[in-house]
């Protein structure tokens, strides 16, 4: 850490945010660790008639019925089979000013880490799989670009 960086009371850099790194296909995403409630193995989903294509059903997580979102569909990515690395990340997001739990599929969960807010890149308007509105920002992690999604907009 450079002498210009400041640490908060927990010892974390003020120029960084804690995230859970996940993979979807070849893409890496950084989910705000404060929004992650738990990470679980895949469980059966119950389809809901008339549901949006990217939120096709619900799952039962510890007695709570929560929507189950497939971000691959929302991002226009091809479907993928579950593997031994597939996980469901349970997030709390604010939808219409109400906190809502939702489960999202991750092909792989890498780790909880910090990413820099200093290396933030503007979202390109050309050549992306998804709408720029779905992305809060892009930054670097281990010399790779990672996407920090705007989960509220993605799930709305």
C-alpha positions, -999 to 999 in steps of 0.1 A, spaced: 0 0 0 14 34 -9 18 61 17 -10 80 -1 -35 53 5 -55 55 37 -68 26 58 -101 26 76 -106 13 111 -107 -23 98 -74 -20 81 -89 -19 46 -78 6 20 -103 35 17 -96 32 -21 -109 -3 -23 -142 -22 -18 -147 -58 -6 -162 -81 -32 -170 -117 -39 -153 -127 -72 -175 -149 -94 -172 -163 -129 -198 -166 -156 -184 -183 -186 -151 -165 -194 -162 -133 -177 -153 -123 -141 -177 -103 -119 -172 -86 -86 -203 -86 -64 -204 -63 -34 -195 -84 -4 -219 -64 17 -248 -76 -4 -238 -113 -3 -258 -132 24 -245 -167 16 -231 -190 -10 -247 -224 -14 -245 -255 -36 -271 -257 -64 -306 -267 -53 -337 -275 -74 -357 -245 -86 -395 -244 -90 -406 -228 -122 -431 -199 -120 -456 -194 -148 -453 -160 -164 -420 -152 -148 -394 -131 -166 -370 -153 -186 -340 -145 -166 -358 -151 -133 -376 -183 -142 -384 -196 -108 -379 -197 -70 -357 -216 -46 -361 -225 -10 -332 -212 11 -335 -222 47 -373 -219 46 -374 -187 26 -388 -187 -9 -366 -164 -30 -364 -156 -67 -337 -174 -87 -320 -154 -114 -299 -167 -143 -276 -139 -152 -264 -157 -183 -299 -152 -198 -300 -115 -188 -265 -110 -204 -274 -129 -235 -248 -156 -228 -252 -192 -238 -267 -217 -213 -243 -238 -194 -245 -271 -176 -239 -272 -138 -204 -284 -128 -188 -292 -95 -179 -255 -92 -214 -241 -98 -228 -222 -68 -258 -200 -60 -249 -166 -45 -277 -153 -23 -278 -115 -25 -298 -88 -8 -306 -61 -33 -328 -30 -31 -357 -32 -55 -382 -3 -54 -366 8 -21 -373 -26 -5 -345 -51 4 -351 -83 -15 -332 -116 -13 -324 -132 -47 -303 -162 -57 -280 -159 -87 -261 -187 -104 -223 -185 -106 -202 -209 -127 -175 -205 -101 -169 -185 -69 -133 -175 -66 -127 -156 -34 -136 -126 -12 -111 -99 -20 -107 -62 -24 -107 -43 -57 -94 -9 -63 -117 21 -69 -87 39 -83 -84 17 -114 -120 22 -124 -126 23 -161 -156 37 -179 -179 11 -194 -175 9 -232 -206 16 -252 -196 -7 -280 -188 -44 -281 -203 -55 -248 -226 -85 -243 -250 -65 -221 -264 -31 -216 -240 -5 -201 -268 3 -176 -261 -32 -161 -226 -23 -152 -215 0 -123 -179 0 -134 -150 -20 -147 -118 -24 -128 -87 -45 -126 -81 -77 -105 -50 -97 -108 -42 -80 -141 -76 -89 -155 -106 -66 -161 -135 -74 -139 -171 -62 -141 -189 -47 -111 -225 -52 -120 -254 -30 -110 -276 -58 -96 -306 -35 -89 -309 -26 -126 -301 -61 -138 -329 -76 -117 -355 -50 -123 
